[in-house]
Amino acid sequence: METVLFHATTIAVIAVFFVLLLGLRSMMKGTSPNLSQKLMRWRVGLQFLAIVIIVAYAMLAR
């Protein structure tokens, strides 16, 4: 179970980073403020998910 949570943590952090880069790129281009806002909302949700997974991993690893 720890291995699954470890890999889930890695995937979640990479997903947050990827969505962050897409959101920043969208903001820099300035083409669609709605897309940029949507990507930043996704980033916040993914960060929450990553934190939940990290906490679960830390509690299980004890």
C-alpha positions in Angstrom: 0.0 0.0 0.0 2.9 2.4 0.8 4.3 1.8 -2.7 0.9 2.8 -4.3 0.7 5.9 -2.2 4.3 6.8 -3.0 3.6 6.6 -6.8 0.3 8.4 -6.4 2.1 11.2 -4.7 4.6 11.4 -7.5 1.9 11.5 -10.1 -0.1 14.1 -8.2 2.9 16.4 -7.9 3.7 16.1 -11.5 0.1 16.8 -12.5 0.1 20.0 -10.3 3.3 21.1 -11.9 2.0 20.4 -15.4 -1.3 22.3 -14.8 0.6 25.2 -13.2 2.8 25.5 -16.3 -0.3 25.4 -18.6 -2.0 28.0 -16.6 1.0 30.3 -16.5 1.4 29.9 -20.3 -2.2 30.8 -20.8 -1.9 33.9 -18.6 1.3 35.0 -20.4 -0.4 34.7 -23.8 -3.5 36.5 -22.6 -5.7 34.8 -25.2 -8.4 33.3 -22.9 -8.8 34.5 -19.3 -11.5 31.9 -18.8 -9.1 29.0 -19.7 -6.4 30.5 -17.4 -8.9 30.7 -14.5 -10.1 27.2 -15.1 -6.5 25.8 -15.1 -5.7 27.6 -11.9 -8.8 26.1 -10.3 -7.7 22.7 -11.4 -4.3 23.4 -9.9 -5.8 24.2 -6.5 -7.9 21.0 -6.6 -4.9 18.9 -7.6 -2.8 20.5 -4.9 -5.5 19.5 -2.3 -5.5 16.0 -3.7 -1.7 15.8 -3.5 -1.7 17.0 0.1 -4.3 14.4 1.1 -2.2 11.6 -0.6 0.9 12.9 1.2 -0.8 12.9 4.6 -2.2 9.4 4.0 1.3 8.2 3.0 2.8 9.8 6.1 0.2 8.3 8.4 0.6 4.9 6.9 4.4 5.0 7.0 4.4 5.4 10.8 
